[in-house]
Amino acid sequence: MREFDRLMKQALERKVRDVRPSEQMLANIRKETDEKRKETGFMKINMKKMVTAAAVICALSVTCYAAGQLSSVVSHNGPDIETFAELEKAEKKLGFDAKFVETFGNGMTFQNGGTGETYGMDEDGNKTGEKYKMMTVSYADEKGNKVSLNIDGGSPYADAGVEEAVGYSTETYKFVPTDYELTEEDKEKEAAGEWVISCGSEEVEMMQMEYYGWNDNGIYYSLVGFDCGFGEEAMAQMAAEIMAE
């Protein structure tokens, strides 16, 4: 299993055992996450960019947006699609026309996928706005690189007046254990926006995330890879191949 999958899996599995957690459980998770953030000063990962079909996902952003009272975005789905034929059939459950490919020109090939939903929550753990269907498709190449294609039927961020990330971006993530003490360098790098620090790993690990997002008539797409070294041009080409379908 690639490092990204392992780190995300271990960070989330401690909190999530069911792909359809109760509302009370979600509220409790968010409360605990906020408390841990206040205690440690850690910035949690923006999971809108980082969902993966390798593990059941119930991820919380701790950034608080005033518009629309959106305080967090919850997404969950399971890796329940094993073949590309099943993926095409699952599209009917989404209620919208999703675009995806089986193989990219760069050799990235379909591995598995899953469907689920995403929605916003306010500071009290109540749902805000619409609940949207989503699909996650995982790809891999012979070198072991992995990329996730995330397709959302709508955006809680956009509903709350928060602009969705569009185009290419890259960020350096530092995964650290929960008992890790931030160094002066950590604090400086995080304050400068050079690093995103997330607690939950067994050891300290640095990884480079690449993201490419776009909006196709209200359907939100994003490609996410870790330590793949694609660059903007390659990811834009992958996006173009998807939209050509």
N, C-alpha and C positions, 0 to 999 in steps of 0.2 A: 504494500500500500504506500502511495506517495506521501511525503511529509505533510502536505496540505490536508489530505484526507484524514491522516492519523491525528493531527493536531485539532482539527475541527471536531472530529468524532469524540475524542477524549474530553474536550471542553464542554461539549453539549450533552453527552450521554449521562453525565452526572446529574443533569437536571431533567432530561427528557427520556421517558420510557414508553411513551405512547404518541403515535402520530396525531392523535386528536386529544390533546390535553384539555382539562376542564378550565373554565374561565378563572376559577379561584386559584388553580395551579399557576396559570400564566401571571396573575396578579402577584402571587407570592414570589415567583421567579424574578419578576421585574423589581419588586421591593428589595429583594436580597441583592440583586445586581447593583441597584442604585446605592445601597448601603456599602457594598464592597468598593464601589468606585469612589465614594466619599472618603472611605478609610485609606485607600491606597493611592488615589489620584490617577489611576489607570484610565486610559481612553479605551473603551471597548470597540471591537471591530464593527464597521458598518456592514452588516450582513446583507444589506440590499445588494451589495456587489459580490458577496461571497457565499452564495448557497451552493451546495454540492449534493449530488445524488448518492454519494458514498455513505451518507448517514442520514437518519431521520433528523429533520431540522426544526428547531423552535428557537429562533434567535431574536435577541432584543437589542435595539439601538438605544443608547442612553442619552442621545442628543435630544434636547427639548426644543420643539418648535412652537412658537406662540400661535402662528396661524392655524386656525382650525383645531386648536388644543391638542395637536398631535404630539405625543410624547415618545412613542415607540412604534415600531413596525414589526409585526409578527409574521413569519412565514413558516409553513411546515409542509413537508411532502416526504414520501417514502420511495425508495428505489424499487418500485414494483413493476417496472417495464424492462424486460430482458432482451427483447428483439426489436429490430426496426419496424417490423410489421405490426407488433403490438403498440409501438409508439404512434403509428399512423392511426390505429383504431382508437387509441386513448384520446386523440385530438378531438373526437366528437364530444367527449365529456366536458371539454373546456367551454364550449359555447361561443368560440371565436376561431377564426382561421389562423392557425399558427404556422410559421414557416421554419423549416429546418432541413438539414441535409444528412445523408448517411455517411458520406466521406467528403472531406475537404481536399482541395487541390494540393495542400501541403502534407497530406497523409494522415491527418487526424481523422480517426474512424469511430463511429458510434460504438459505445460500450454498454450503456444502460440509461434508463430515464425514470422519471416519476412525475406524478401530478399531485397537486395540493392546492393550497389557498394562501392568500396574504391579506392582511388588514391592519389598520391602525388602531392604537390604543391611547387613551388619555392618561393623565398622571394618576388617576384612581383605578386604572386597570380596566376601564370600560372601552368597548369598541367605538371607534369613530369612523364615520363615512361608510363607504361601500366595502364589501368583502369581494375579493377578486380571485378567480381561478388562475393557477399558474402551472407551468411545466418546466422541468429541469432536464436537460439532456447532457450526458457526459461523453466526452471523446478522449481518445488516447492515441499516441503514435508508437512506433517501434522503439523509440528512444526512452519511452516511459513518461513523456510529457503528458499532462492531462489538462483539459479545458472544460469548463462548464458553460453551457448555453442556458440562460434563464429567460423564460418568456412569461410575462405577466399580462393578464387581460385588462389591467388598469393600474393606477398608482395611488396609494394612500398619500404619498408625498405630494403629488400634483394636486390631489383633492384638497390638501391643506395649504396649497399655495407655495409649496417648496419646490424649487426647480430641480428636475431630475438631471443626473449627470449624463451628458451627451458627449460622444467622441472618445478619444483615447486618454488614459491617464495611467500613471504607474506610482506605486507607493511602496516604501520599505516597511515591512512588518517585523516587529521583534516579539516573539512569543516567549513568555516567561512563566515560571511556576507561581502558584498563588502566594507563596511566602517570600517571593523575590522582593528585594528592596531596591528601589530606583536609585541609580547612580546619578551623579551630577551630569554626566554626559547624556543619560537617558532623559533627564528633565529638560536639558538644553535642546536636544534633538526633537523631542516631542513638542516643546513650546515653539520651536521654529518650523514645525510642520514637516520635518525631515523623516521622522519615524512615527509609526503607529504602534503603540505598545498594548499587547493584550495578554492577560494572565490566563492560565489554565493548562499550560504544557508541563511535561515532566522535566524538561531542561530548556535552557536558553537557546533559541534558534532564530536566525535571521532569514527572512524570505522576501522576495520581490514579487509583488502582485502587479499584474497587468490587467487593465479593464478597458473594454470598448462597449459603449452603450448607445442606443438609438431608439427613436419612437416612430412606429409605423402606424399612423392613423389611430392612435390611442392604444396600440399594443406595444408594450415596452420590452425591449430585448437588451441583453447584456452578455458579453463573453468575458469570462474570468479565468486567468491562468496564473500559476505560481512557478517562478523560476524557469519559465519556458524560453525567455529571451526572444520573443517574437518581434517586438517593436510595433510602432503604430501602423506602418504600411502593411505588414502581414496580417494584423488583426482587422484592418479595414477591408482587406481582400476577403477574409473569412466572412465578414458581415455582408459584403457584396454578393458572395456566393449564396448566402442564406436568402437574401432578398430577391435573388434571381429565380428562386423556386416558384 
